[in-house]
Amino acid sequence: MLLFLIAGCGEGDGRSSMASYGGVQEGVIAVISAPAVAKVGEEFILDGSHSASGGEGELDYRWSVLEEPGLGALKIESSSEPVTAAVASLEGVYRLSLTVSRGALSNTMDYELYVEPSLPPEEDSPNGEDSPGECFQVNEYVENTSPEESLDNVH
């Protein structure tokens, strides 16, 4: 019987996200499900629940903000839960990451989100029309007999 064992190391602290035991690989995979576009001030969901591990044991989750348009512009409700809510306060591009780990094994996935400005709430039009600020013309025919009466009949 011929058995090959191939091992490799990851960069950084030298730990690999995969471990080999007798030719069977056990690993952790981070998976993010989230919108590509969100609106300023509106809550959106970050979902890492589809992350997986080839072995037994509970997974640990860590959501991190890598880049944002302004310090503290993104609020993550719970950075250690697989599914959490977030709200961005500024327009722009955000880079987030999810690190999933189980013991010494870990895997990180990055995610980019564009946050666009939210539309202001629609105001009621003073003229009862659906489009606020839209110009309209009123034609009214007033029958009169003298110029003084015409001024009294204009509304």
One Martini backbone bead per residue (centre of mass of N, CA, C, O) as a GRO file, in nm:
protein
  155
    1MET     BB    1   0.097   0.036   0.023
    2LEU     BB    2   0.037   0.372  -0.086
    3LEU     BB    3   0.118   0.686   0.091
    4PHE     BB    4   0.031   1.025   0.065
    5LEU     BB    5   0.173   1.324   0.217
    6ILE     BB    6   0.043   1.652   0.197
    7ALA     BB    7   0.187   1.963   0.297
    8GLY     BB    8   0.086   2.297   0.402
    9CYS     BB    9   0.133   2.649   0.431
   10GLY     BB   10   0.043   2.937   0.541
   11GLU     BB   11   0.032   3.251   0.583
   12GLY     BB   12   0.190   3.418   0.844
   13ASP     BB   13   0.156   3.201   1.121
   14GLY     BB   14   0.158   2.898   0.967
   15ARG     BB   15  -0.134   2.834   0.945
   16SER     BB   16  -0.370   2.614   0.840
   17SER     BB   17  -0.704   2.548   0.712
   18MET     BB   18  -0.572   2.263   0.681
   19ALA     BB   19  -0.592   1.915   0.775
   20SER     BB   20  -0.410   1.606   0.808
   21TYR     BB   21  -0.555   1.263   0.832
   22GLY     BB   22  -0.469   1.001   0.665
   23GLY     BB   23  -0.575   1.171   0.389
   24VAL     BB   24  -0.780   1.347   0.551
   25GLN     BB   25  -0.966   1.634   0.521
   26GLU     BB   26  -0.987   1.922   0.739
   27GLY     BB   27  -1.216   2.207   0.741
   28VAL     BB   28  -1.273   2.562   0.681
   29ILE     BB   29  -1.561   2.754   0.554
   30ALA     BB   30  -1.631   3.068   0.434
   31VAL     BB   31  -1.969   3.214   0.402
   32ILE     BB   32  -2.132   3.476   0.215
   33SER     BB   33  -2.459   3.635   0.262
   34ALA     BB   34  -2.523   3.935   0.070
   35PRO     BB   35  -2.560   4.234  -0.032
   36ALA     BB   36  -2.426   4.461  -0.277
   37VAL     BB   37  -2.667   4.661  -0.198
   38ALA     BB   38  -2.731   4.959  -0.009
   39LYS     BB   39  -2.877   5.184   0.227
   40VAL     BB   40  -2.882   5.450   0.397
   41GLY     BB   41  -3.012   5.350   0.716
   42GLU     BB   42  -3.047   5.050   0.622
   43GLU     BB   43  -3.109   4.739   0.695
   44PHE     BB   44  -2.892   4.448   0.685
   45ILE     BB   45  -2.780   4.116   0.601
   46LEU     BB   46  -2.545   3.895   0.755
   47ASP     BB   47  -2.454   3.566   0.617
   48GLY     BB   48  -2.270   3.272   0.770
   49SER     BB   49  -2.440   2.988   0.787
   50HIS     BB   50  -2.285   2.835   0.528
   51SER     BB   51  -2.070   2.759   0.682
   52ALA     BB   52  -1.794   2.513   0.719
   53SER     BB   53  -1.712   2.180   0.850
   54GLY     BB   54  -1.537   1.866   0.846
   55GLY     BB   55  -1.592   1.864   1.150
   56GLU     BB   56  -1.613   1.875   1.476
   57GLY     BB   57  -1.777   2.137   1.611
   58GLU     BB   58  -1.785   2.461   1.685
   59LEU     BB   59  -1.831   2.765   1.540
   60ASP     BB   60  -1.656   3.064   1.485
   61TYR     BB   61  -1.736   3.417   1.462
   62ARG     BB   62  -1.598   3.710   1.259
   63TRP     BB   63  -1.679   4.034   1.209
   64SER     BB   64  -1.525   4.277   0.977
   65VAL     BB   65  -1.387   4.596   0.917
   66LEU     BB   66  -1.171   4.713   0.660
   67GLU     BB   67  -1.360   4.927   0.498
   68GLU     BB   68  -1.454   5.284   0.509
   69PRO     BB   69  -1.560   5.614   0.457
   70GLY     BB   70  -1.589   5.616   0.783
   71LEU     BB   71  -1.554   5.621   1.101
   72GLY     BB   72  -1.820   5.424   1.205
   73ALA     BB   73  -2.026   5.372   0.948
   74LEU     BB   74  -2.046   5.072   1.062
   75LYS     BB   75  -2.304   4.870   1.210
   76ILE     BB   76  -2.273   4.579   1.404
   77GLU     BB   77  -2.462   4.402   1.606
   78SER     BB   78  -2.301   4.100   1.580
   79SER     BB   79  -1.970   3.981   1.540
   80SER     BB   80  -2.035   3.656   1.661
   81GLU     BB   81  -2.251   3.591   1.448
   82PRO     BB   82  -2.370   3.436   1.166
   83VAL     BB   83  -2.627   3.629   1.203
   84THR     BB   84  -2.660   3.979   1.104
   85ALA     BB   85  -2.693   4.316   1.151
   86ALA     BB   86  -2.673   4.624   0.944
   87VAL     BB   87  -2.551   4.979   0.934
   88ALA     BB   88  -2.517   5.256   0.720
   89SER     BB   89  -2.415   5.617   0.725
   90LEU     BB   90  -2.256   5.599   0.446
   91GLU     BB   91  -2.154   5.653   0.145
   92GLY     BB   92  -2.014   5.365  -0.027
   93VAL     BB   93  -1.736   5.158   0.024
   94TYR     BB   94  -1.728   4.827   0.164
   95ARG     BB   95  -1.514   4.614   0.369
   96LEU     BB   96  -1.551   4.278   0.458
   97SER     BB   97  -1.527   4.011   0.710
   98LEU     BB   98  -1.513   3.648   0.754
   99THR     BB   99  -1.432   3.451   1.038
  100VAL     BB  100  -1.382   3.101   1.057
  101SER     BB  101  -1.370   2.878   1.346
  102ARG     BB  102  -1.191   2.568   1.470
  103GLY     BB  103  -0.978   2.617   1.664
  104ALA     BB  104  -0.693   2.617   1.453
  105LEU     BB  105  -0.905   2.655   1.240
  106SER     BB  106  -0.932   2.876   0.942
  107ASN     BB  107  -1.146   3.121   0.761
  108THR     BB  108  -1.151   3.385   0.506
  109MET     BB  109  -1.395   3.629   0.390
  110ASP     BB  110  -1.457   3.866   0.155
  111TYR     BB  111  -1.654   4.181   0.128
  112GLU     BB  112  -1.852   4.388  -0.094
  113LEU     BB  113  -2.012   4.715  -0.044
  114TYR     BB  114  -2.270   4.925  -0.163
  115VAL     BB  115  -2.366   5.254  -0.057
  116GLU     BB  116  -2.654   5.428  -0.101
  117PRO     BB  117  -2.857   5.669  -0.114
  118SER     BB  118  -3.130   5.775   0.027
  119LEU     BB  119  -3.444   5.856  -0.016
  120PRO     BB  120  -3.650   6.084   0.029
  121PRO     BB  121  -3.935   6.146   0.148
  122GLU     BB  122  -4.237   6.183   0.043
  123GLU     BB  123  -4.425   6.455  -0.031
  124ASP     BB  124  -4.689   6.642  -0.009
  125SER     BB  125  -4.877   6.796  -0.226
  126PRO     BB  126  -5.038   7.101  -0.236
  127ASN     BB  127  -5.220   7.001  -0.505
  128GLY     BB  128  -5.259   6.669  -0.486
  129GLU     BB  129  -5.037   6.553  -0.624
  130ASP     BB  130  -4.789   6.305  -0.675
  131SER     BB  131  -4.578   6.540  -0.761
  132PRO     BB  132  -4.356   6.708  -0.612
  133GLY     BB  133  -4.279   7.022  -0.763
  134GLU     BB  134  -4.471   7.031  -0.990
  135CYS     BB  135  -4.570   7.183  -1.261
  136PHE     BB  136  -4.869   7.384  -1.320
  137GLN     BB  137  -5.170   7.458  -1.498
  138VAL     BB  138  -5.431   7.708  -1.476
  139ASN     BB  139  -5.741   7.724  -1.638
  140GLU     BB  140  -5.957   8.014  -1.624
  141TYR     BB  141  -6.283   8.115  -1.682
  142VAL     BB  142  -6.384   8.461  -1.678
  143GLU     BB  143  -6.672   8.639  -1.657
  144ASN     BB  144  -6.693   8.986  -1.759
  145THR     BB  145  -6.751   9.349  -1.764
  146SER     BB  146  -6.506   9.440  -1.581
  147PRO     BB  147  -6.193   9.494  -1.456
  148GLU     BB  148  -6.270   9.481  -1.149
  149GLU     BB  149  -6.413   9.200  -1.153
  150SER     BB  150  -6.169   9.021  -1.240
  151LEU     BB  151  -6.012   9.051  -0.966
  152ASP     BB  152  -6.243   8.917  -0.785
  153ASN     BB  153  -6.237   8.622  -0.953
  154VAL     BB  154  -5.960   8.558  -0.864
  155HIS     BB  155  -5.783   8.274  -0.694
   0.00000   0.00000   0.00000
